[in-house]
Amino acid sequence: MNAPHRAAAAAARATPAADAAALEAFVASAWDERIVPALTEYITVPAKSPAFDATWAEHGHIERVVADAARWVEARGVAGLHLEVVRVPGRTPVIFFDVPATKAGSRGTVLLYGHLDKQPEFAGWRSDLGPWTPKYEDGRLYGRGGADDGYAVYAAVTAIEALDRQRAPRARCVGLIETSEESGSIDLPAYIEALGPRLGDIALVVCLDSGAGNYEQFWLTTSLRGLASGVLKVEILTEGIHSGDASGLVPGSFRILRHVLERLEDSRTGRLLPESFHCQVPALRVEQARATAAVLGDEVWKRFPWACGADGAPTLPTTTDRVEALLARTWRPTLSVTGVDGLPGLADAGNVLRPYTAFKLSVRLPPLVDGHQASIALEALLEDNAPYNAKVTFQPDGPPGALGATGWNAPEPTPWLAAALDAAALAHFGAPVGYIGQGGTIPLVGMLAAGFPQAQMVVCGVLGPGSNAHGPNEFLHVPYAKKLTAAVAQVIAACP
C-alpha cells in the first residue's frame, strides 16, 4: 500500500463513521427493503419535466412523485428532520429538508441535491421493458428516471440515517430536491433565492446526479460541460408545393439549413468552427484523463451501443485514442441535432417541397465557456446573411438574461475532503477514488459554486456504463448504488 493509501486508511480508522461493515449492512438492507420498492413505484409515474410536458401541473405527475418522496422521507423518523414542499407561484415544486447537526462544534452545512423530474419516453426499449414499466433484473432496476435521478433523495436520507443509527457525529444536512432539472433547472434560481437564508453556511455540496466510469470504483466528477440549445428554423414557402413543379427553382429548406449549419460545424470532422466555443484544457484534467484512460482502457469508447457497419463490424468513434476520447466527451464543444419539425413521417412523405425545416440544436460547451455568451454568438452566427434571403431564425433556450447553461470545473479538494474521498473509496470499493469529467450539464452545480465559493463539491452518481439515461433501457445499477450510498455517508461524516 503506497503512502497516500496508508494515509487514507488511517483516516478511515480514525473516523467514527467509517465502520464500513455496519454502514454497508444498514444501507444494503434499506435499499432492498425500502428504496427499491419506492423507486419501482416512482418509475411507473410519467413525471416528465416541463420542457416535455407543458401541462405538467394539470397532469399531476410531478406532484405525485414529490408527495410520494416526501412521505417516504418523513416516515423514516430521522431525529430532528423537518421537511417542507416549497412552492413558488408558477414554478415546479421542490422538496427541502433540514436535519440538525450531531457533531459538537460543527458550523458548516452539507447540502444534498437531486431531482425527481424525468426525460421523455424515447423509442427503442427492449420488448420486455418500457419507460414506465419497472423491471428488476440481475441487480438492475430498469425504467425511466430511477438512475437519473429519482434515487437521490432516497439515498441521501438513507446515508444520514445510517450515520445516526451508528451515533456517528455529522454536520447539519439540508436537502434540495428539484423538479425542473431536465428542463435546465429553469425554476431552481428562484428557489435558491427564496431558501438562501435557510440554507446556511454551505461547507459541502453532495450532488448525486452524475456518472461513473465503471461499477468497481467510487468516481468523483471533475467537470461538467455547459449547453447552448435552441430551435433553428428555415422557412422558404408559405405552404407546401408539388416538388415536380418547383424543385430546381425553389431552394429546399433542408438544403439551406445544412448550409447554415456548415458555419457552425465541419461535417467531416465534427469540429465546431467558432474558436470562442473552445477553451484550453487545464493540465490537471489532461493528467487525470490519462490516469482514467489507463483504468478504463478501450471501454472508454466500446461501452456505447454501436450499430454495425456494412461489413458487420461496429461503427467507429471519432477517435480510439483513449485519452482523447475522454477529453472529446468532456472538454470539446459538440453539436447534436436532438429533434426535428417540418418533416412528415415516411408513410406520409409525398412529393412535396415543404415550407420549412426546423432542428432542435444541442451544443455542448467546454466547462470554461460562458453559456449565455455562447448562445448569443450562436444566434448571430446562424441568422446572419441567410442564403437566398430565406427566413432563418434561431430561438435559444433560457430566459433572456440567462440563455444556455455554463459548465463547471471542480476546485481542488481541501485536505480533509481528499482524505475522506480516498478513505471512503478504499473502505467501500477496495480501490482508490476515480476522477472523471462528464459531458452533461447540471446547472445547480455552477449556481452553488458561484453562490458558495468556499464550499467543497462532491459530484457523483450511478450513471455508469450502459445505464443509458435519457435513452431506451435506462437502468439503475443497485449494487453500485448501495456502495455509493455508504461511501457518501462516510464523506458526510468527515465534513468539519
C-alpha positions as CSV (number, residue, x, y, z in Angstrom):
1,M,0.0,0.0,0.0
2,N,1.5,3.4,-1.0
3,A,1.7,6.4,1.3
4,P,-1.5,8.2,0.1
5,H,-3.4,4.9,0.6
6,R,-1.9,4.3,4.0
7,A,-3.0,7.9,5.0
8,A,-6.5,7.3,3.7
9,A,-6.7,4.0,5.5
10,A,-5.6,5.7,8.7
11,A,-8.2,8.4,8.2
12,A,-10.8,5.7,7.8
13,R,-9.8,4.1,11.1
14,A,-9.9,7.4,12.9
15,T,-13.3,8.4,11.7
16,P,-16.3,7.2,13.8
17,A,-18.5,6.9,10.7
18,A,-16.0,4.6,9.0
19,D,-17.3,1.3,10.2
20,A,-17.7,0.1,6.7
21,A,-19.3,-3.2,7.5
22,A,-22.0,-1.6,9.6
23,L,-22.6,1.2,7.1
24,E,-22.9,-1.2,4.2
25,A,-25.2,-3.6,6.1
26,F,-27.6,-0.9,7.0
27,V,-27.6,0.7,3.6
28,A,-28.0,-2.6,1.8
29,S,-31.0,-3.5,3.9
30,A,-32.5,-0.1,3.3
31,W,-32.1,-0.4,-0.5
32,D,-33.6,-3.9,-0.6
33,E,-36.5,-3.3,1.8
34,R,-37.4,0.3,1.2
35,I,-35.6,2.1,-1.6
36,V,-36.1,-0.4,-4.5
37,P,-39.9,-0.7,-3.8
38,A,-40.2,3.1,-3.6
39,L,-38.3,3.5,-6.9
40,T,-40.3,0.8,-8.5
41,E,-43.4,2.8,-7.9
42,Y,-41.7,6.1,-8.9
43,I,-40.8,4.6,-12.3
44,T,-44.4,4.0,-13.1
45,V,-45.2,7.7,-12.9
46,P,-44.6,9.7,-16.2
47,A,-43.3,12.8,-14.3
48,K,-41.8,14.4,-17.3
49,S,-40.0,17.7,-16.9
50,P,-41.9,20.9,-18.0
51,A,-39.9,21.1,-21.2
52,F,-41.5,17.9,-22.3
53,D,-44.9,18.3,-20.7
54,A,-46.3,21.8,-20.9
55,T,-49.4,20.8,-18.9
56,W,-47.4,19.2,-16.1
57,A,-49.4,21.0,-13.5
58,E,-52.7,19.7,-14.8
59,H,-51.4,16.1,-15.2
60,G,-50.3,16.0,-11.6
61,H,-47.4,13.5,-12.2
62,I,-44.7,15.8,-10.7
63,E,-46.9,16.5,-7.7
64,R,-47.4,12.7,-7.3
65,V,-43.6,11.9,-7.2
66,V,-42.9,14.8,-4.9
67,A,-45.7,13.7,-2.4
68,D,-44.5,10.1,-2.5
69,A,-40.9,11.0,-1.8
70,A,-41.9,13.5,1.0
71,R,-44.0,10.8,2.7
72,W,-41.1,8.3,2.4
73,V,-38.6,10.7,3.9
74,E,-40.9,11.7,6.8
75,A,-41.7,8.0,7.5
76,R,-38.0,7.3,8.2
77,G,-38.3,9.2,11.5
78,V,-34.8,10.7,11.3
79,A,-34.4,12.7,14.6
80,G,-35.0,16.4,14.1
81,L,-35.7,16.2,10.4
82,H,-38.0,18.9,9.1
83,L,-39.4,18.6,5.6
84,E,-41.3,21.1,3.5
85,V,-42.6,21.0,0.0
86,V,-41.8,24.6,-1.1
87,R,-43.8,26.2,-3.9
88,V,-43.0,29.5,-5.7
89,P,-46.1,30.5,-7.7
90,G,-45.8,29.4,-11.4
91,R,-42.8,27.2,-10.7
92,T,-42.4,23.4,-10.2
93,P,-42.2,22.4,-6.5
94,V,-39.1,21.4,-4.6
95,I,-38.5,19.3,-1.5
96,F,-36.5,21.0,1.2
97,F,-35.4,19.1,4.3
98,D,-33.3,20.2,7.2
99,V,-31.6,17.8,9.8
100,P,-29.7,19.4,12.7
101,A,-26.0,18.6,13.3
102,T,-25.0,15.8,15.7
103,K,-21.3,16.8,15.7
104,A,-20.2,19.0,18.5
105,G,-18.8,22.3,17.3
106,S,-19.8,21.8,13.7
107,R,-20.8,25.1,12.0
108,G,-20.9,24.1,8.3
109,T,-23.8,22.6,6.4
110,V,-23.9,19.7,4.0
111,L,-26.2,20.3,1.0
112,L,-27.6,17.1,-0.7
113,Y,-29.0,17.6,-4.2
114,G,-31.2,15.6,-6.5
115,H,-34.2,15.9,-8.8
116,L,-37.4,14.0,-9.5
117,D,-38.5,15.2,-12.9
118,K,-37.8,12.9,-15.9
119,Q,-36.8,12.9,-19.6
120,P,-39.5,11.8,-22.1
121,E,-40.1,8.1,-23.2
122,F,-37.8,7.8,-26.2
123,A,-38.1,4.9,-28.6
124,G,-36.2,1.6,-28.8
125,W,-36.9,0.0,-25.5
126,R,-36.4,-3.8,-25.2
127,S,-39.6,-5.7,-25.9
128,D,-40.0,-6.6,-22.2
129,L,-39.1,-3.2,-20.9
130,G,-40.7,0.3,-21.1
131,P,-40.1,3.8,-19.6
132,W,-43.0,3.5,-17.1
133,T,-42.8,-0.3,-16.7
134,P,-40.2,-1.1,-14.0
135,K,-38.4,-4.4,-14.0
136,Y,-35.8,-5.6,-11.5
137,E,-33.4,-8.0,-13.2
138,D,-29.9,-9.1,-12.2
139,G,-29.4,-6.2,-9.8
140,R,-30.6,-3.6,-12.4
141,L,-33.8,-1.6,-12.0
142,Y,-35.0,-0.7,-15.4
143,G,-37.2,2.3,-16.2
144,R,-37.2,6.0,-16.8
145,G,-35.8,8.2,-14.0
146,G,-34.6,5.7,-11.4
147,A,-30.9,6.4,-12.0
148,D,-31.5,9.9,-13.4
149,D,-32.2,11.0,-10.7
150,G,-35.1,9.6,-8.6
151,Y,-32.8,7.6,-6.4
152,A,-31.0,10.6,-5.0
153,V,-33.5,11.7,-2.3
154,Y,-33.8,8.2,-1.0
155,A,-30.1,7.6,-1.0
156,A,-29.4,10.9,0.7
157,V,-31.7,10.4,3.6
158,T,-30.5,6.8,4.0
159,A,-26.9,8.0,4.2
160,I,-27.9,10.4,7.0
161,E,-30.0,7.7,8.8
162,A,-27.1,5.2,8.5
163,L,-24.8,7.6,10.3
164,D,-27.3,8.4,13.0
165,R,-28.0,4.7,13.7
166,Q,-24.3,4.3,14.4
167,R,-24.3,7.5,16.5
168,A,-21.6,8.8,14.2
169,P,-21.3,12.6,14.5
170,R,-22.0,14.6,11.4
171,A,-22.6,18.2,10.4
172,R,-26.0,19.7,9.7
173,C,-27.6,18.4,6.5
174,V,-30.1,20.0,4.2
175,G,-31.7,18.5,1.1
176,L,-32.8,20.3,-2.1
177,I,-34.7,18.1,-4.5
178,E,-36.0,19.9,-7.5
179,T,-38.3,19.1,-10.4
180,S,-37.1,21.1,-13.3
181,E,-33.5,19.8,-13.8
182,E,-34.3,18.1,-17.1
183,S,-35.6,21.4,-18.4
184,G,-32.3,23.1,-17.5
185,S,-33.2,23.8,-13.8
186,I,-35.3,26.8,-15.0
187,D,-37.0,27.1,-11.7
188,L,-34.1,26.5,-9.4
189,P,-32.7,30.1,-9.2
190,A,-36.0,31.2,-7.7
191,Y,-35.8,28.6,-5.0
192,I,-32.1,29.2,-4.2
193,E,-33.0,32.9,-3.7
194,A,-36.1,32.0,-1.6
195,L,-34.3,29.4,0.5
196,G,-31.0,31.2,0.7
197,P,-31.3,32.3,4.4
198,R,-32.4,28.7,5.4
199,L,-29.5,27.0,3.5
200,G,-26.9,28.4,5.9
201,D,-23.2,28.2,5.6
202,I,-22.7,25.5,2.9
203,A,-19.4,23.7,3.6
204,L,-20.0,20.7,1.4
205,V,-22.3,20.1,-1.6
206,V,-23.1,16.5,-2.5
207,C,-24.7,16.2,-5.9
208,L,-26.0,12.7,-6.7
209,D,-26.9,13.3,-10.4
210,S,-23.7,12.4,-12.2
211,G,-21.9,9.4,-13.6
212,A,-19.3,6.7,-13.0
213,G,-16.6,5.3,-15.2
214,N,-17.2,1.7,-14.1
215,Y,-19.1,0.0,-11.3
216,E,-16.0,-1.0,-9.4
217,Q,-14.8,2.4,-8.1
218,F,-16.1,5.5,-6.3
219,W,-16.0,8.1,-9.1
220,L,-15.8,11.8,-8.5
221,T,-16.9,14.2,-11.3
222,T,-14.2,16.8,-12.0
223,S,-16.0,18.8,-14.7
224,L,-19.3,19.3,-16.4
225,R,-19.9,20.7,-19.9
226,G,-22.2,23.7,-20.5
227,L,-25.0,23.9,-23.0
228,A,-26.3,26.3,-25.7
229,S,-29.5,24.9,-27.2
230,G,-32.5,26.1,-29.1
231,V,-34.5,25.8,-32.3
232,L,-33.1,26.6,-35.7
233,K,-35.9,27.1,-38.3
234,V,-35.6,27.8,-42.0
235,E,-38.7,29.0,-43.8
236,I,-38.8,29.2,-47.6
237,L,-42.5,28.9,-48.6
238,T,-45.8,29.8,-47.0
239,E,-47.2,26.4,-48.0
240,G,-46.1,23.1,-49.4
241,I,-46.0,22.8,-53.2
242,H,-45.6,20.0,-55.8
243,S,-41.9,19.1,-56.0
244,G,-42.1,18.3,-59.7
245,D,-43.4,21.8,-60.3
246,A,-40.9,23.8,-58.3
247,S,-37.8,21.8,-57.4
248,G,-34.7,23.3,-59.0
249,L,-36.1,26.7,-58.8
250,V,-37.3,26.9,-55.2
251,P,-34.4,26.0,-52.9
252,G,-35.2,23.3,-50.3
253,S,-35.4,24.4,-46.7
254,F,-33.4,21.4,-45.7
255,R,-30.5,22.3,-48.0
256,I,-30.5,25.9,-46.7
257,L,-30.4,24.5,-43.1
258,R,-27.5,22.3,-44.0
259,H,-25.7,25.3,-45.5
260,V,-26.3,27.3,-42.3
261,L,-25.0,24.5,-40.1
262,E,-21.8,24.4,-42.0
263,R,-21.0,27.7,-40.5
264,L,-21.0,26.1,-37.1
265,E,-19.6,22.6,-37.7
266,D,-17.2,20.9,-40.0
267,S,-19.3,18.0,-41.1
268,R,-16.3,15.9,-42.0
269,T,-14.7,16.0,-38.5
270,G,-17.4,17.2,-36.2
271,R,-15.2,20.1,-35.0
272,L,-17.1,23.3,-34.1
273,L,-15.6,26.2,-36.1
274,P,-16.1,29.2,-33.8
275,E,-12.9,29.5,-31.7
276,S,-14.9,31.2,-29.0
277,F,-16.7,27.8,-28.3
278,H,-13.3,26.2,-27.4
279,C,-11.1,26.6,-24.4
280,Q,-7.7,25.4,-23.2
281,V,-8.0,22.1,-21.3
282,P,-6.3,22.5,-17.8
283,A,-3.2,20.4,-17.4
284,L,-4.6,18.7,-14.3
285,R,-7.6,17.5,-16.3
286,V,-5.4,16.0,-19.0
287,E,-3.3,14.2,-16.4
288,Q,-6.5,12.8,-14.8
289,A,-7.8,11.7,-18.2
290,R,-4.6,9.8,-18.7
291,A,-5.0,8.0,-15.4
292,T,-8.7,7.3,-16.1
293,A,-7.9,6.0,-19.6
294,A,-5.4,3.6,-18.1
295,V,-8.1,2.2,-15.8
296,L,-10.9,2.0,-18.3
297,G,-9.0,1.0,-21.4
298,D,-11.0,0.7,-24.6
299,E,-14.2,0.7,-22.6
300,V,-13.9,4.5,-22.9
301,W,-15.4,4.1,-26.3
302,K,-16.5,0.5,-26.6
303,R,-19.2,0.9,-23.9
304,F,-21.6,2.7,-26.3
305,P,-24.3,0.7,-28.2
306,W,-22.7,0.9,-31.7
307,A,-24.6,-0.2,-34.7
308,C,-22.8,-2.5,-37.2
309,G,-21.4,-1.2,-40.4
310,A,-21.7,-2.7,-43.9
311,D,-19.1,-5.3,-43.1
312,G,-20.7,-6.3,-39.8
313,A,-18.0,-4.6,-37.7
314,P,-19.1,-1.9,-35.2
315,T,-19.3,1.7,-36.3
316,L,-16.1,3.5,-35.3
317,P,-16.0,6.5,-33.0
318,T,-14.4,9.8,-33.9
319,T,-11.2,8.6,-32.1
320,T,-10.0,5.4,-30.5
321,D,-7.2,7.2,-28.6
322,R,-8.4,6.7,-25.0
323,V,-7.2,10.0,-23.6
324,E,-8.6,12.0,-26.5
325,A,-11.8,10.0,-26.3
326,L,-12.3,11.1,-22.7
327,L,-11.5,14.8,-23.5
328,A,-13.7,14.7,-26.6
329,R,-16.8,14.0,-24.5
330,T,-15.9,16.4,-21.6
331,W,-13.8,19.3,-22.8
332,R,-14.6,19.7,-26.6
333,P,-17.6,21.5,-27.9
334,T,-20.0,19.4,-30.0
335,L,-23.2,19.8,-32.0
336,S,-26.1,17.3,-31.8
337,V,-29.5,17.5,-33.5
338,T,-32.0,16.2,-30.9
339,G,-35.3,16.9,-32.6
340,V,-36.8,17.9,-35.9
341,D,-40.0,19.5,-37.1
342,G,-41.4,20.1,-40.6
343,L,-40.6,16.6,-41.8
344,P,-43.5,14.2,-42.3
345,G,-43.1,10.5,-41.3
346,L,-42.0,8.1,-44.1
347,A,-45.5,6.8,-44.6
348,D,-46.8,10.4,-45.3
349,A,-43.8,11.6,-47.3
350,G,-45.4,12.8,-50.5
351,N,-43.6,14.5,-53.4
352,V,-43.9,18.0,-51.9
353,L,-41.4,20.8,-51.3
354,R,-42.0,21.5,-47.6
355,P,-42.5,25.1,-46.4
356,Y,-39.9,24.8,-43.6
357,T,-37.5,22.6,-41.7
358,A,-36.7,23.1,-38.0
359,F,-34.0,21.4,-35.9
360,K,-33.6,21.3,-32.2
361,L,-29.8,22.0,-31.7
362,S,-27.9,21.0,-28.6
363,V,-24.4,22.5,-28.4
364,R,-22.3,21.1,-25.6
365,L,-19.8,23.6,-24.4
366,P,-16.4,23.1,-22.6
367,P,-16.6,23.8,-18.8
368,L,-14.9,27.2,-19.0
369,V,-17.1,28.7,-21.8
370,D,-19.9,31.0,-20.8
371,G,-23.2,29.5,-21.8
372,H,-25.1,32.8,-22.2
373,Q,-22.5,34.4,-24.4
374,A,-22.2,31.3,-26.5
375,S,-26.0,31.3,-27.0
376,I,-25.9,34.9,-28.2
377,A,-23.0,34.1,-30.5
378,L,-24.8,31.1,-31.9
379,E,-27.9,33.1,-32.7
380,A,-25.9,35.7,-34.6
381,L,-23.9,33.1,-36.5
382,L,-26.9,31.2,-37.7
383,E,-29.2,34.1,-38.5
384,D,-26.7,36.4,-40.3
385,N,-26.8,36.8,-44.1
386,A,-29.4,34.0,-44.8
387,P,-28.9,32.1,-48.1
388,Y,-31.5,33.0,-50.7
389,N,-32.8,35.6,-48.3
390,A,-34.7,32.8,-46.6
391,K,-36.3,33.4,-43.2
392,V,-33.8,31.8,-40.8
393,T,-34.4,32.1,-37.1
394,F,-32.7,30.6,-34.1
395,Q,-34.6,30.7,-30.8
396,P,-32.2,30.0,-27.9
397,D,-33.4,28.2,-24.8
398,G,-33.5,30.0,-21.5
399,P,-34.7,33.3,-20.1
400,P,-33.4,36.5,-21.9
401,G,-30.8,37.3,-19.3
402,A,-29.6,33.8,-18.8
403,L,-29.5,31.9,-22.0
404,G,-27.9,28.5,-22.1
405,A,-26.0,27.0,-19.2
406,T,-22.4,27.4,-18.2
407,G,-20.4,24.3,-17.3
408,W,-18.2,23.7,-14.2
409,N,-14.7,22.9,-13.4
410,A,-14.2,21.5,-9.9
411,P,-12.0,23.3,-7.4
412,E,-9.1,21.3,-5.9
413,P,-10.5,19.4,-2.8
414,T,-9.2,20.5,0.6
415,P,-7.0,18.0,2.5
416,W,-9.9,16.8,4.7
417,L,-12.1,16.1,1.6
418,A,-9.3,14.4,-0.4
419,A,-8.6,12.2,2.6
420,A,-12.3,11.4,3.1
421,L,-12.8,10.5,-0.5
422,D,-9.9,8.1,-0.6
423,A,-10.9,6.6,2.7
424,A,-14.5,6.0,1.6
425,A,-13.3,4.6,-1.8
426,L,-10.9,2.1,-0.1
427,A,-13.4,1.2,2.6
428,H,-16.4,0.5,0.3
429,F,-14.8,-0.3,-3.1
430,G,-11.4,-1.5,-2.2
431,A,-9.9,0.8,-4.8
432,P,-8.8,4.5,-4.9
433,V,-11.2,7.1,-5.9
434,G,-11.5,7.7,-9.7
435,Y,-11.6,11.1,-11.3
436,I,-13.6,11.7,-14.5
437,G,-15.2,14.6,-16.4
438,Q,-18.8,14.3,-17.5
439,G,-20.2,15.6,-20.8
440,G,-23.6,16.5,-19.4
441,T,-24.8,19.7,-17.6
442,I,-26.0,20.1,-14.1
443,P,-26.9,23.8,-13.7
444,L,-27.2,23.6,-9.9
445,V,-23.5,22.8,-9.5
446,G,-22.5,26.1,-11.2
447,M,-25.1,28.0,-9.3
448,L,-23.9,26.8,-6.0
449,A,-20.3,27.1,-6.8
450,A,-21.0,30.8,-7.6
451,G,-23.2,31.3,-4.5
452,F,-21.0,29.4,-2.1
453,P,-17.4,29.8,-3.4
454,Q,-15.9,28.3,-0.3
455,A,-18.0,25.1,-0.4
456,Q,-16.4,21.8,-1.3
457,M,-18.1,19.8,-4.1
458,V,-18.7,16.1,-4.3
459,V,-20.4,15.4,-7.6
460,C,-21.1,11.7,-8.1
461,G,-23.8,9.4,-9.3
462,V,-24.8,6.0,-10.6
463,L,-24.8,6.6,-14.3
464,G,-22.2,4.1,-15.3
465,P,-21.6,2.1,-18.4
466,G,-24.8,1.1,-20.2
467,S,-27.1,2.9,-17.8
468,N,-28.3,5.0,-20.7
469,A,-30.0,7.9,-19.1
470,H,-32.4,9.8,-21.4
471,G,-32.4,6.8,-23.8
472,P,-34.1,3.4,-24.0
473,N,-33.5,0.7,-21.4
474,E,-32.3,3.1,-18.7
475,F,-31.3,1.2,-15.6
476,L,-30.1,1.8,-12.1
477,H,-27.2,-0.5,-11.0
478,V,-28.4,-1.3,-7.5
479,P,-25.2,-3.0,-6.1
480,Y,-23.3,0.1,-7.1
481,A,-25.9,2.4,-5.7
482,K,-25.6,0.6,-2.3
483,K,-21.8,1.1,-2.1
484,L,-22.1,4.7,-3.3
485,T,-24.7,5.5,-0.6
486,A,-22.4,4.1,2.1
487,A,-19.4,5.9,0.7
488,V,-21.3,9.2,0.6
489,A,-22.3,8.7,4.2
490,Q,-18.7,8.3,5.2
491,V,-17.7,11.5,3.4
492,I,-20.6,13.4,5.1
493,A,-19.3,12.3,8.5
494,A,-15.8,13.7,7.7
495,C,-17.2,17.2,7.0
496,P,-15.9,19.5,9.8
